[in-house]
Amino acid sequence: PTQFYPGVFTGLGKGRFIVELLLSSRGEGVIPQELREFYCYLKQVQEQGYIASWEVGFAIFAISDNLAGEGYNVELRQTLSRYLKDKRYWPVLLEGYRREIEFGTAGIRGKRGLEPDIDRDIADGTLFLPGPNRINPDVVARYTLAVAHYFRDKNWQKRGIVLGFDVRKSSRELADIAYHILKRSGIKVYYFHLPRPITEIALAVLNYGCAGYIYITASHNPKSDNGFKIGNELGTQLFGVQKKEIMRYLARVNMRDVKLKLSLCSNETQRDVLPLLRNKVGEGNFDAIYIQTLISHLLKPYAPKTIKILYTPLYGTGREILPKFLEKLGFSFAVYAPHNTFNGEFPNLPLDQRGRPLNPDPANPLVLRDVLSYAQDKDFDVIIATDPDADRCGLAVRNNQNQWRVISANDLWAMAVWLRMEMLRELKERNQLPQEYSGLFQDGYLLVTWVTSNLIELIGRHYGLHIRRPAVGFSNIAEEAVDEIIMPKLFSFSLLNQDEDTELYKRSMWLLKNKLRYTSLTQLLRDILQLSRAHLFGGFEESNGASFGGHILEKDGILAAVTILEVFEYAMVTKGLTPWQAFIQMCRKFGYFSTVNIPLELEGATAVRDRDKFMALVANLYHQLKQGETITLGGIKLTEAHRGEDIKSTENGFQFIFENGNQLIIRSSGTEPKIRFYGQKAIDRKEFEGMSDEELIELKNLEDEKLSDFVKETIASLKARLEGFDFESNSSKVKEKIKTKTPILIFDIDGTLAQRKVPLDEEMVSLLNALMEKGITVAIVTGNPLDEELRQRLRGIGRNPRLIISCNLSTQLYYFESYAGMVVLREAIRYRKGISDEDKVKLKRIITEFINKVKNGEYDSELKLTPEEIQLLKQILNSEELNIEDRITRIVFRYEGFKTKLTEEKSVEFRSRLAELLRRHVNANRIEGCKIGIEGKTTIGLSSVGTGKNDAVDNILELTGIMPQEAIYFGDEFMPEGNDWPVVGTAGLNIFSVGTKDNLPVVVNYFGQGPVYTKLAIKEILDLVNEGNSVEEIVDVLKVLGKANYFFMADASEKNELDRGMAKDYDYRTRGKEVTPV
């Protein structure tokens, strides 16, 4: 079977290398000299406070694995070796190896290589930088293989995946790597062999009925960057639950798996592969399909055109599509020749203040400087620009003085909503409104991310649209559209209750198809798009992304640009307004919202820490305001504050409202060392009354400038506060508020807190109470019901709001509620999941019949046991009366003979055979949704499908609002048949074994053997909490101690013979302590 290594760079990255190296070699003569010197460099950087301690261990392990492990790219390994010998490149290696690249809203994006005009003195022509925090062949291969495993487990091989790439350097090479891995994994691939817009790739997913797409792009990032983007069955960015699934598969992929896949392709060349692919996906043919689809979203596609257009593709994929689109619609246009090639160098773009080339951002006026200059004396009305993957567009129009002005995305989308709704309204009044748009006036929606202009919301409400304000990212727009708009209507049409299956479409569209009784997936997708067109006007985000109802729920710069052109044409023909005059008219009708987006870009080794420190300060201000303190920023008093996580749990940001009406959202990037400041200020339309156009624009510009200055002053004010803000001392207060400082500890009972069936001893009770006194939540997970036996075993643990008990095989969850001096035990009923009373009666009868048949020999031939074993089984069944226990939500039966008369291995085998036969017996009686499995040492249990300790952990985390990374689980049975095994699937959970020692899943860390080691772990946790350590640091220390226990405590008799010199800690995690096996 395949051996999975969850977290090649994460689960093993925190301490394994140093600990195992020292234990096995005493540290002499094993570490190469250059790596030893680099380690000293990392320690110096850490001591200066530039990087976290765990990043040092992560980097050393990742580099060592890269140098010695199988499957890594040879050229990357050579680059790594060369850089280790040259101190100039150590900062580059630090950034590349300090952590694993983070999965953002749509995929991964990061630095690819060194470029002379960006990296200056150290640029050496390297195409790919090594390291797990880069975009390189190793990272792309690993992600692709994770997607392949995900597809295979979903049985999506034949449905296939669409693969595409943009114009960037290395995009084609990385796409070829992805193709080979997908092909050798048995996945059907529709490969666009030339650069094409990402939304064309997304549309191909629906056209070919595929299960998703992979696209190599870094959007409008610097040319030294690249990225890896994943889409789902709807052609959208991954939804949250899908992203988590992919990450679980990623955790199991190791580079040896990658080596196997790529080695099988070593004899293949692009010449062997690509001609065949052209027969599958002919870009020219699909370009026509894409363009025709876009045309279907225009209201008057073939009306006469008067607008003259200059288009710049900025060297990107739009050059192959937008000119054909404009030509087909009859527009008069020209393409800016210097930018009309595929070129990942993005040459001749203007330089920034540091002398580096600007990013190919189509909305940046500085990027368009040469284009604007070229068009100044030409007869153009509009300039359009698209970014390299053509999912964003920027537009410039002439003002009343004939000067070019780039319109911000906030203003552009406001104009699109206003003028397109005007077009739809007029068509409705003339009884010419296409039927597919009629729902917009009855039950229409508009989606605008929370950092985007409130003007768009105001205009939408004017036309009666319902407004939703999702978190940042088009994946959140798409998820909101499907969850809140499309699925409720789809289920209501099918006369089904959506509440039962709200997440079904995220697991598989095929499951949804079957649930809704569709005959084909094509028809289901068609109905989804029709509902989208009928009830969703569109989705918009401040970062130049837009899409319209009925189209792919992914931003599309091509469609956005042409839709804007259509409404501009409408304004000119029906209202006599140029685009600039239309903007002024919109301000007069609705008012204006000044908006600004100012990024605070952090650089250097401290960038990530500085970002986190800055956001900790902002969080502290939020809490101070909520506690009634008076706070001023930029010289203006704050009146309100809101958290991004109240919109969505993963949204990291805060919104502040000031007494003068200013609004400011401060939001950190999850994937880059960057913080964005989104300012906003409304101007009442009444203020524009009586003003000339020029005066209106002057007032607008004045408020824009004031807002920009205010945000800059606020940033300066926060920086000044930061100098006097003790991150370490203040973060505890903030983190307690957001539940990140102390862990939640989750314990199994039998073998973990006490021996089987034995009450907790006084010391264990005292330790658990001490944890709760420190504010640490303690959760106990057991398969037993909360009956008198369990209560007696837990006696001594006080009624405490910090105590949670998940029992009855995760079908019930109890907690203590404190109110007015009372502490009351309560059950969280929403987590109850059990067998119905009617089915219990049937199951008890079936179990009795089944056991009698086994005793009578009717299943002898099916048990697959030897005659002697069958006889022994019957002796066990006849040794005591069948006792079927009703445990409220489930039923169990057990025989003590399974423990007393059999080895543990045989007990598992006997009970597994009985469970399998009983399962067939139950299915024959048509009782659905029943899971049958072995439990503990003596029991066979029947419960609802989908119940296990993983469900218990999920419920506990949801109840407490804790992330898995902040929880620590202790159990003792981590064999595949063990009752703690299910928690292994909880991504991010910190897991420790105090039982099973060998052949553990890699995500499980060994700590010791039995409850005595649980006690020692608790004592260590209490000490670490008292010292102010974070959850991550606590986990790191436990891992180091557990590793020492594994190697030194193979036999208790060795304890006194321990060579403590070998256990001396040279690792950063234990802060100079001796690593003593506990």
Secondary structure, 3 states (H helix, E strand, C coil): CCCCCCCCCCCCCCCHHHHHHHHHHCCCCCCCHHHHHHHHHHHHHHHCCCCCHHHHHHHHHHHHHHHHCCCCCHHHHHHHHHHHCCHHHHHHHHHHHCCCCCCCCCEEEEECCCCHHHHHHHCCCCCCCCCCCCCCHHHHHHHHHHHHHHHHHCCCCCCCEEEEECCCCCHHHHHHHHHHHHHHCCCCEEECCCCCCHHHHHHHHHHHCCCCEEEECCCCCCCCEEEEEEECCCCCECCHHHHHHHHHHHHCCCHHHHHHHHHCCCCCCHHHHHHHHHHHCCHHHHHHHHHHHHHCCCCCCCCCCCCEEEEECCCCHHHHCHHHHHHHHCCEEEECHHHCCCCCCCCCCCECCCCCECCCCCCCCCCCHHHHHHHCCCCCCEEEEECCCCCCEEEEEECCCCCEEEECHHHHHHHHHHHHHHHHHHHHHCCCCCHHHCCHHHHCEEEECCCCCHHHHHHHHHCCCEEECCCCCHHHHHHHHHHHHHHHHHHHHCCCCHHHHCCHHHHCHHHHHHHCCCCCHHHHHHHHHHHHHHHEEEEEECCCEEEECCCCCCCCHHHHHHHHHHHHHHHHHHCCCCHHHHHHHHHHHHCEEEEEEEEEECCCCCHHHHHHHHHHHHHHHHHHHHCCCCCEECCEEEEEEEEHHHCCCCCCEEEEEECCCCEEEEEECCCCCEEEEEEEEEECHHHHCCCCHHHHHHHHHHHHHHHHHHHHHHHHHHHHHHHCCCHHHHHHHHHHHCCCCCCEEEEECECCCECCCCCCCHHHHHHHHHHHHCCCEEEEECCCCCCHHHHHHCCCCCCCCCEEEEECCCCEEEEEEEECCEEEEEECHHHCCCCCHHHHHHHHHHHHHHHHHHHCCCCCCCCCCCHHHHHHHHHHHHCCCCCEEECCCCEEEECCHHHHCCCHHHHHHHHHHHHHHHHHHHHHCCCCCEEEEEECCCEEEEEECCCCHHHHHHHHHHHHCCCHHHEEEEECCCCCCCCCHHHHHCCCCEEEECCCCCCCCCCEEECCCCHHHHHHHHHHHHHHHHCCCCHHHHHHHHHHHHHHHHHHCCCHHHHHHCCCCCCCCCCHHHCCCCCCCC
